[in-house]
């Protein structure tokens, strides 16, 4: 998972792909460091301050789909597939075999619902891995971070800790206004299960499965039954 070291502050920032990676990697105040180096720094007797940036798991999945399975696939001219796209193609039985055009067509035809159905088998990919893994280094524990911050809350509260946050601009947490990307039914159950630690550790509220609630309500027609639901 990406780790960054501030060039001007004694600070390490940890985040995930599809959170603020593009913004952080473009900052002249930061340099990306290897996991081994981050582990060494954070385990020093006097370690740098450590900030972990998190994002709502649902929005992170929607952002991944819009970016890697929609925007990146349009207008490309035989550009190499990214590792996260290869992981999905491998699950579809199309990597490394098959023509480029067939691979591209398969990714383009993948609906958001289809993608969520594949999620349990590709969740280990760095773009989709639960963010709670930022709190460890591989299987080795790290000291607790100084700050765990949700980017939906804005970056202003972090400026006092490190002025560089003032130069990062606003976190991109806007919802897509064109594509409807619902997470419901079996997909919602799987997402809530796969990212249960993210919801708990970073203070996000998992959505209830509304389809099951609706079915239970529709089936509870006998008001005399002790199992009847009243709304």
N, C-alpha and C positions, 0 to 999 in steps of 0.2 A: 504494500500500500504506500502511496506517495508520502514522503517526508521532506520538509524544507527547512533549511537553516537560514536565519536572518544574517545578512552581512553587516548590519549596523546595531542589532540588538542581540543580547544573549537569549535566543529564543528558537525553539523548534516548533514547527507547525505540522501537524499530521492531518491528513484528510483522505478522502476516497475519490476515485474517478466518478464523474457525474455529480460532484458536490461543488468544489471551487477549484478543481485542478487547473483548468485552462487559465483562470485568473492568476493563480499563484505562480504558475510556471512562467508567465509573461512578466512578472514583477522584477524589476532590476534590483530590488532590495533582498531578493530571495534566491537561493540556489538549491536545487534538488539534490538530496544526498542519498547514498545507498542505505539499505536497511541495517547493514552491519555498522556503519558509521553512526546512524541514529541510535542504535542500541548502545554503542560505546559512550556516546555523549550523555544519554539519559541515565546511564548507570554510574556516572562519575560521582565522586563524593560531593561535589558541588555542581549539580547538573544545570543546564540551561532551563529556563521556564519552558513549559510544554503546553501548547494549546491544541486541542482536538476539535476540528470543525465537522459537524454532522448535518445531515439533511433528512427530511422525512422520507422513509423508505418507499412509500407509494410514489412520491414525486420523483425520486431518484430513478425508479423503474420506468416511469413515463418519459423522463428525460433521456434515458438510454435508448428507448425505442424510437423516439423522435429523431435522435441524433444518428445512431448507428444503423437503424433498420428503416430509415426513411430519408432524411436529409442527405446523409453521406452516400446513399445509393443512387441518387438522382444526378444526372449530368456527369457522372464519372466516366473516364476513358481508360478502361482496363487498369485502373489503379489497384495496387495490391490490397487484398482484404486484410483488415485489422485482425489482431489476435482474438478479440471478442467475437468478431464475425466468423472467424474460422471455427471457434468452439461450437457455435450454433450449426454451422455447416457440417461439422463432424457428427453432431448429434442427429442431423438429418441424413447421414450416410453419404454426404457429398464432398467430404474432404478426406484426403487430397484428390480423390477421383472426380471425374466429370469435367466438362468444359467450363470455361469462365462464364459464358453466357448462361449456362444452366444453373450455375451457382448463384449468379446475380438474380436470375429470375426467381429462384427459390427464396432468397432473402426478401425480394420485393413483394412476393406474394404472402409473406408471413404476416398474419394479422396480429394485433396486440394480444388477443385471446390465445392465439397459437403460441406466441412467444412466452406468455405466462405458463402455458402448459409444458413448455420445455424447461422452465426455470429450475425445477428441482435437479436436473441433470447438468446444468451449466452454472449454478450458483457459485461454484468455486472460482470462476473467472474473476480477475481483479476488478472489472467494471461492475460486477454484480455481487461480489463477496460482502457479507454482512460487515457493517462499519465497526462493530464491536471488536473486530480483529485489530483495529488501531491501538487498542489498549494493551496489546501484547506484541511481541516480536517473534514471529513464528510460533513456536510452542513455549517460548520463554517469557515469563512475566516481566512487565516494566513497572517502574514506580508510578503511582497514580498521577495523572496529568494535573497541572495547576488549574486548568480551565477546560471544561467540556462545553462547547458553545454550539447552539443550533443556528444555522445561517438564516433561517426564517426570522430570527429575532434581530437581524441587522448586525452590522459590525461596529457601530458607534461605541458600544460598551467596551470594546477591546482597544480603542485608541489610547486610553490612559495607560494601558499596559505596554503598548508598543505603537508609536506614531505611524509605523508603516501601514497599519490597517486603514489609515485615512486615505492612503494612496491606492487602495485596492478597488475603490468604487463600490457600487452596490452589488450584493450577491444576486445572481440571476435565479430568482425563485418564482418567476411569473408562470402562470398556468397557460398551456397552449389554448388559444381561442378558436382554432380551426379543427383540430383532431379531437374527437371524443374518445377518451381512453379509460373506460370504466374498469374497475377491478371488483369483481363480484362472484358469488357462487363458489365453486370449487377452487377457482383461482385465488379468491380472497382468503380462503382457508389455508391454502398452501403458502401464500405470501405472509400471512400472519404467523404461520408456523416457522418458516424459514428465517424470518427477521424478528422473531420474538425477542431476542436479546437486544436488538437495536431499539425496538419500541420501549423496552423496559429501561435500558441503560441511559438512553438519551431523552427520555421523557415524552415520547410521542404516544398518542392514543390510537390503538388499533381499531379499525372499523368493525362493527358487528356485521355478520352475514345477513343482510336484509332479505335475501330470498328465502332463507330458512324461517325467518320471523314471519314473513308473509304467508308461507305455506302453513305454518303452525296456526296463524290467525284464521286462515281460510278453512282449515280442518276443524277448528274449534267452533262448530255450529250448534252444538247441543249445549245450551246454557245450563241445563241441569246436570251436565257432567262435571265431576270435580276437577277435570282437566281443562275445562273451558277457559278461554282467555277473554278478558273484558278490556275494551279499549276506550 
